[in-house]
Each structure stands twice: as structure tokens, then as C-alpha cells.
Amino acid sequence: MRRASAILDGLMVAEALRRGTITKDEVATFPYKNVVTRSFGQKRGVKPDVKVVPAQLDDVYVLCSDGLTGMVSEDTICKVIEKSQDLQRATQQLIDWANAMGGTDNVTCVLIRICE
């Protein structure tokens, strides 16, 4: 499976990573990791970050909240998806895993597979 890094733009942690004031290893413990610096509706003229990634057959896109990524590592998320052909089951497994790890936030997860 091809793996793309998580998109954190619009959060203070992403800006700190970009500036080099923290490392990727420090993201999990960054005290302001949930602080939103940019969002729609916050003010006029918000410019979203857009990244074009050409889709390939069998790619799986993960759309989720920090309720999942705060509890379940990227490696674990990938392993669950790789082991399952049933995305509905994989989605439920990821939500259950996040809750089992403490579930300290709302957990949202949507998995999308590119098919013919």
C-alpha cells in the first residue's frame, strides 16, 4: 500500500513542524496540537491547502478526526486497512481500537477505496 503522511494543515502543530520548532516525534506530546489556526467560517478569504495526489486502483483514503489519530498510530491504522478487504469492518475496528486505547475524544473515521 502506498502511504501518504497525515495532513495537519490548519493546526498549530503543522505550523510548528513546518518552522522546524518541533520534530515529527514531538507531535504526539505537543501541548497545542489541537489548536486550530485556520478554518472555514473563521473569517473571509481563508485559503485551504490543496494537495493533488493521483489516485491509483485500490488506494484507500482515510478521513478521520484526531479522536482516531490521537489514540491509534499511523502504523496501526495502515495495518488494520491492509489486513481487511471489508472497509466497513476495518472502520469499526479502528473506532473500537481508539475507544479501547482511552477514547478521550470523539472518533470519526471514513475509509474510501478507489475501485474501477
C-alpha atoms as one frame of an Amber mdcrd trajectory, in Angstrom:
protein
   0.000   0.000   0.000   1.222   3.464  -0.842   1.344   5.628   2.249   0.923
   9.375   2.414   1.641  11.352   5.528  -1.180  12.768   7.588  -2.407  16.207
   6.637  -2.331  18.508   9.636  -2.578  21.885   7.906  -4.659  24.446   9.717
  -3.353  23.312  13.093  -0.696  24.972  15.206   1.256  21.696  15.277   1.582
  21.731  11.462   2.957  25.240  11.557   5.463  24.260  14.259   6.575  21.272
  12.149   6.985  23.478   9.073   9.043  26.033  11.020  11.182  23.248  12.493
  10.422  24.213  16.098   9.298  20.632  16.771  10.137  17.271  15.195   7.721
  14.614  13.927   8.464  12.632  17.088   7.282  15.559  19.219   3.858  15.879
  17.543   2.116  13.467  19.942   3.164  15.459  23.004   2.941  18.974  21.544
   0.743  20.872  24.033  -1.103  22.855  21.341  -1.599  20.048  18.805  -5.376
  20.573  18.693  -5.288  24.353  18.307  -6.898  25.329  15.004  -5.232  28.278
  13.280  -7.291  28.301  10.115 -10.842  27.122   9.383 -13.750  27.854   7.082
 -16.164  30.311   8.593 -13.462  31.792  10.830 -13.019  34.762   8.517 -13.462
  35.689   4.868 -10.840  34.591   2.406  -9.499  31.530   4.203  -7.121  29.776
   1.820  -7.252  25.996   2.181  -4.166  23.922   1.490  -4.736  21.707  -1.516
  -2.553  18.788  -2.470  -3.250  16.759  -5.604  -2.404  13.090  -5.247  -3.254
  11.000  -8.319  -5.450   8.098  -7.214  -4.491   4.565  -8.134  -6.602   1.427
  -8.174  -7.047   0.006  -4.641  -5.767   3.149  -2.882  -7.555   3.688   0.422
  -8.176   7.200   1.709  -8.651   7.720   5.427 -10.736  10.695   6.516 -10.701
  10.894  10.277 -10.714  13.095  13.310  -7.945  13.443  15.845 -10.058  11.212
  18.063  -8.661   8.351  15.968  -5.143   9.575  15.270  -4.680  10.691  18.865
  -5.292   7.146  20.108  -4.140   4.885  17.240  -0.765   5.176  15.497  -0.467
   5.645  11.749   1.248   2.249  11.501  -1.653   0.532  13.269  -4.204   2.294
  11.065  -2.335   1.079   7.968  -2.063  -2.491   9.284  -5.796  -2.696  10.006
  -6.608  -1.455   6.498  -4.045  -3.746   4.825  -5.447  -6.832   6.592  -9.077
  -6.157   5.710 -10.881  -6.260   2.375 -14.048  -5.094   4.152 -13.702  -1.356
   4.753 -16.827  -1.231   6.906 -15.288  -3.797   9.248 -11.917  -2.007   9.204
 -13.636   1.285  10.053 -15.361  -0.285  13.048 -12.112  -1.936  14.165 -10.310
   1.418  14.090 -13.063   3.139  16.083 -13.132   0.266  18.590  -9.333   0.396
  18.885  -9.378   4.152  19.560 -12.007   3.683  22.255 -10.082   0.779  23.795
  -6.966   2.978  23.970  -8.819   5.532  26.061 -11.209   7.223  23.655 -10.541
  10.677  25.077 -12.155  12.468  22.090 -14.923  11.911  19.560 -13.827   9.359
  16.957 -14.758   9.839  13.319 -13.452   7.567  10.572 -14.373   7.134   6.916
 -12.454   4.775   4.598 -12.701   5.127   0.826 -11.220   2.585  -1.619 -10.576
   3.516  -5.254 -12.214   0.917  -7.485 -12.853   0.584 -11.196
